[in-house]
């Protein structure tokens, strides 16, 4: 299993609630499509432009993790595309906490099938 494109590591398919906000705006809620120690894909109809820095709360079964991240890409589209992952944002974490890898490993996760055999 190798990451493809600019990804540096395998992504794990994980459905977590993700709360995100920029500045003083109230938080929005989305769900992760995939996750790694360095970033997350958020399935959400409300996207921010690339370059935006967001405050994120990742809600794992074992607890929540607060982290900041930068929007690397964003795709808008109809709500019917939400479950397919065709709309949302790719986020790169900024200084992720040390316990993030432990939290990712704390619950059941499966390797994203799109990453198997990629490369």
C-alpha positions in Angstrom: 0.0 0.0 0.0 1.6 3.3 -1.1 0.1 6.7 -1.2 -0.6 8.3 -4.5 0.1 11.7 -5.9 1.3 14.2 -3.3 0.2 12.1 -0.4 3.1 11.2 1.9 1.4 8.3 3.8 -1.5 5.9 3.7 -4.9 7.4 4.4 -7.4 5.4 6.6 -11.1 5.4 5.9 -12.6 6.7 9.1 -16.0 8.4 9.7 -15.6 11.0 12.4 -17.6 14.0 13.2 -15.4 17.1 12.4 -16.2 20.5 13.7 -14.4 23.3 11.8 -14.4 27.1 11.9 -12.3 30.0 10.7 -11.9 33.1 12.8 -14.9 34.1 14.9 -17.4 32.3 12.7 -19.6 29.6 14.4 -18.4 26.1 13.7 -19.7 23.9 10.9 -20.0 20.2 11.0 -18.7 17.7 8.5 -17.5 14.1 8.5 -14.2 12.7 7.6 -13.8 10.6 4.5 -10.3 9.6 5.1 -7.7 10.5 7.7 -3.9 10.4 8.4 -1.5 11.9 10.9 -1.0 14.8 8.5 -4.4 15.6 7.2 -8.1 14.8 6.7 -10.7 14.9 3.9 -13.8 16.5 5.2 -17.1 15.7 3.5 -19.1 18.9 3.8 -21.2 21.1 1.5 -19.7 24.2 3.2 -16.2 24.6 1.9 -13.6 27.3 2.5 -11.2 28.4 -0.2 -7.7 26.9 -0.4 -5.2 28.6 1.9 -7.8 29.2 4.6 -6.6 28.2 8.1 -9.3 26.4 10.1 -9.7 25.4 13.8 -10.7 21.7 13.8 -12.1 19.4 16.4 -11.9 15.7 15.5 -14.3 13.6 17.5 -13.0 10.1 18.1 -14.7 7.4 20.1 -11.9 7.8 22.7 -12.2 11.6 22.9 -11.7 14.8 20.9 -8.5 16.2 19.4 -8.1 20.0 18.6 -5.9 20.8 15.7 -5.4 23.6 13.2 -5.2 22.9 9.5 -4.9 24.6 6.1 -7.4 24.0 3.3 -5.4 22.5 0.4 -8.3 21.9 -2.0 -12.1 22.4 -1.9 -14.9 21.2 -4.2 -18.5 22.4 -4.1 -21.4 20.5 -5.6 -24.9 19.2 -5.0 -25.8 17.6 -1.7 -26.3 14.3 -3.5 -22.6 14.1 -4.1 -21.8 14.5 -0.4 -21.8 10.7 0.5 -19.5 10.0 -2.5 -16.8 12.3 -1.3 -17.0 14.4 -4.5 -17.6 17.5 -2.4 -15.6 18.7 0.6 -12.2 19.9 1.5 -8.7 18.4 1.9 -7.0 19.7 5.0 -3.3 19.5 5.9 -2.7 19.7 9.7 -0.5 22.4 11.1 1.5 21.1 14.1 -0.7 18.1 14.9 -0.7 17.0 18.5 1.5 14.1 19.6 -1.5 11.9 20.5 -3.1 12.2 17.1 -1.5 9.0 15.7 -2.6 7.2 18.9 -6.2 8.5 18.5 -6.3 7.3 14.9 -5.1 3.9 16.0 -7.5 3.8 19.0 -10.5 2.5 17.1 -11.4 0.3 14.2 -10.1 1.7 11.0 -9.6 0.2 7.6 -7.2 1.1 4.9 -8.9 3.2 2.3 -9.4 0.8 -0.7 -8.6 3.6 -3.2 -5.0 3.6 -1.7 -4.5 -0.2 -1.9 -2.1 -1.0 -4.7 -2.0 2.6 -5.8 1.3 3.8 -7.2 
